[in-house]
Amino acid sequence: MEVYSTNLGRSDPSIREGASGDNVQFWDEQARLLHWFTPWKETLRWNPPFARWFVGGTTNISYNALDIHQDDIADKPAIIWEGEDGTSQTVSYGTLYLQVQKTANLLKSLGVRKGDRVTIYLPMIPEIIVSMMACARLGAVHTVVFSGFSAKSLADRMNDSGSTVLITADVGYRRGRIIPLAQTAQEALKSSLKIRHTIMVQRQDGIPSTWVPWTEINNKSDKCAAEPVESTDPLFILYTSGTTGRPKGVLHGTGGYMTHIHSTFRWAFDIQDTDIYHCTADVGWVTGHSYVAYAPFLCGATEVMYEGAPDHPNPSRTWQILEKHKVSIFYTTPTALRMLMRHNAMAAKSYNLSSLRLLGSVGEPINPEVWVWYHDVIGDGRCPVIDTWWQTETGGMLISALPGLESIPLKPGSGTLPIPGIDMAVLDENGKTAPPDTKGYLVVRNPWPGMMLTLWGDEQKYRDTYWSRFPDYYYPGDYAIQDKDGYMWLLGRADDILKVSGHRIGTAELESCLVSHKKVAESAVIGVPDEIRGEGIVVFVVLRSGMDGMGMESELEKIIVSQIGTVARPDAIHIVPILPKTRSGKIMRRLLKSLVTGKQIGDLTTMEEPGALDEVRRILQDCGCDESW
């Protein structure tokens, strides 16, 4: 395997060495780089599985993101907002500071106080960050609901959190379509339990008479002191479950979370004063919380924020944005990269991307072929690619190369090493350390500052979900391999496993195998009932633009058999023009399985392209294998 370099020349081994010696003292030192109103009395209070960091200390994340910058970078762009239609808006640190204070005062006038919950249901516009910062400034707990969710999903989350205020917009814009957010919000409010006020960002004409217009912030004072909050006080609830059953609300605190994302953002992205940073994550997900809404501002960075789809109105939209704003750091998902490769793998070469100096990946394991394309084509062979692993529950990165800290070899497809201060291992079925290069269960063996406080309103579920499989170790539910150099290779969810004739086969392994074919852009694998083998395997692939699919089924079958084995031979391989995905880019495998097995399709509100399912259904019907299981 070819090994790549981080190229940036940073080297400070003392940080990693110090972290391995005393990780509690290490995080104590990192926390002191931020502003605290009063110092903590205890760095870590560890009562497994509950960790409380910087106990007794008071701080405010809004203060650290805004107030501390007003003397030196008030005129510096904080947000460069780009609309899908090409319109732009620049918000300086000084303007953002004033808007957050006005919004906080509006919330105060509506009765919001420290500890109250506020639901935010907004598209990717600057007001979503302003709203989050305003809540944090008051010590209120925000819960952001992804703007693609249905009325029921919104109502479930408002009710579970006990929110008293909803902040929404009349519409959002996506792929040239108008997303009727206010209409969805009105439907959700019919079953809400505690919402007293609704604030609406107005982008078109008309607003319900009982709602508060966002423009009301202009009538409020631009002075609102940041509320000192305990480090262990909650900052936000972010829900991770679907629309059925009780939503699972991950509860994050203030001081530990702030310390974790501030540190990892600096280390991973080698952030410099002149950098222009662009992350494609929606703020409705945790990457958007940690590395769009908070960490860049804690570090005084400038970020590009984009509302639309990365390939609309044409597949070069992303490259246009990078060129237009001279982006130097680009952080996106493997799914988005595969989509852009599919359209035209070399399209980016017609744009001036010389401003780029660092590339990042997040959201799922990145297969080596995509990693190399990202490095060689988008980064022109000179930009290191960092593959970051973490979860909603972890708060921030736990595995990543750290160009801002050290120079180490990069192996395409590997997340490299755990970040300093994190003790990770790969265990076998019996909880013993797995030998190098052996698949096992990823665990974290010590507490870290960004870890969640608990699950909102359900501490027992928190224990059962994350701490019961391997007592005293945090178990994220992922398979991994740790090689002889200590590098981590993530293999996807342990519950995304097919059981074929007694063999356990990971869907991520199969999909990575499929996209290694030079003609394949994307793939999705599902399991179907089989009376003899337990489960059969059905494969869906999308070819790269302009590629001929003649004979592909046979070629792909041979690749699977040669790389994984005959046990993984698929029952069917379908070449489709498009895969159903959420607006965040996740392939909706449950929909594919429903189509194949004839089960009820279920909720489609988060699907990005409404016609995607019809295209797949047509392919299945043409080959006479729809609902054949």
Secondary structure by P-SEA (a helix, b strand, c coil): cbbbbcccccccaaaaaaaaacaaaaaaaaaaccccccccccccccccccccccccbbbbccccccccccccccccccccccccccbbbbbcaaaaaaaaaaaaaaaaaacccccbbbbbbccccaaaaaaaaaaaaacbbbbbccccccaaaaaaaaaaacccbbbbcccccccccccaaaaaaaaaacccccccbbbbbcccccccccccccccccccccccccccccccccccccccccccccbbbbbbbcaaaaaaaaaaaaaaacccccbbbbbccccccccccccccccccccbbbbbbbcccccccccaaaaaaaaaacccbbbbcaaaaaaaaaaccccccccccccccccccccccccaaaaaaaacccccccbbbbbbbbcccccccccccccccbbbbbcccccccccccccccccccccccccccbbbbbbbccccccccccccccaaaaaaccccccccccccbbbbbbccccbbbbccccccccccccbbbbaaaaaaaaacccccccbbbbbbbbccccbbbbbbbbbcccccccaaaaaaaaaaaacccccccccccccccbbbbccccccaaaaaaaaaacccccccccccccaaaaaaaaaaaaacccccc
